[in-house]
């Protein structure tokens, strides 16, 4: 029984860190960067911040998934998919988005449209991850 409680608690804690960090980033950090910094500096800062963000969120989601695997397998699968989404965003989407943004700033208008589409996809994925992680967190809390 104590192993179950320990794994459930670890899963809930990691999921809470994931949800809280995502909320803090979306509601506080990202908007503040573009209010305080000029566009060029904000762009450079965000490009350095996002790889760290994605890696941190992956770590929280993967930890929660691993802890939940034996006690809440369905929730573990959802959290594993969330974790994989962060890896996909970091390793695949982000480099493409950055390259398209560079081409747009260099004057290639078609790149701007593709940038907007991929950026929109990354925002949608992040929102879906947030929703999924929040639902799983609520389920973990109720199950405790």
KANORNOR-V920868 format. One record per pair of residues at least 12 apart in sequence whose C-alpha atoms are under 10 Angstrom apart, sorted by the first residue. I is the first residue (numbers start at 0). J is the second residue. Records with the same first field share a line. If there is no record, write none. Layout:
I: J  J
//
This chain:
2: 69  70
3: 66  67  69  70  71  143
4: 70  143
5: 66  70
6: 63  65  66  67  68  69  70  71
7: 63  66  67  68  69  70  71  139  140  142  143
8: 63  66  67  139  140  143
9: 62  63  64  65  66  67
10: 59  60  61  62  63  64  65  66  67  68  70  71  74  75  78  135  136  139  140
11: 62  63  64  66  67  135  136  137  138  139  140  142  143
12: 59  62  63  66  136  139  140
13: 56  58  59  60  61  62  63  64  66  136
14: 56  59  60  61  62  63  64  67  78  132  133  134  135  136  137  139
15: 59  60  63  132  133  135  136  137  139  140
16: 55  56  59  60  63  136
17: 55  56  57  58  59  60  61  62  63  128  129  132  133  136
18: 56  59  60  128  129  130  131  132  133  134  135  136
19: 129  133
20: 52  55  56  59  129
21: 52  53  55  56  125  126  128  129  132
22: 129
24: 52
25: 125  126
28: 45
29: 41  45  48
32: 44  45
33: 45
42: 97  100
46: 93  94  97
49: 88  89  93
50: 85  86  88  89  90  93  94
51: 89
52: 85  89
53: 82  84  85  86  87  88  89  90  93  125
54: 82  85  86  88  89
55: 82  85
56: 81  82  84  85  86
57: 78  79  81  82  83  84  85  86  89
58: 82  85  86
59: 78  81  82
60: 75  77  78  79  80  81  82  83  84  85  128  132
61: 75  78  79  80  81  82  83
62: 75  78  79  82
63: 75  78  79  82  132  135  136
64: 76  77  78  79  80  81  82
65: 78  79
67: 79  139
70: 139
71: 135  138  139  142
73: 135
74: 131  132  134  135  136  138  139
75: 135
77: 128  131  132  134  135
78: 128  131  132  135  136
80: 128  131
81: 124  125  127  128  129  130  131  132
82: 128  132
84: 121  124  125  127  128
85: 121  124  125  128
87: 121  124
88: 120  121  122  124  125
89: 121
92: 117  118  120  121
93: 117  118  121
95: 113  114  117  118
96: 110  111  113  114  115  116  117  118  121
97: 114  117  118
98: 110  114
99: 111  112  113  114  115  117  118
100: 112  113  114  115  118
101: 114
102: 114
//
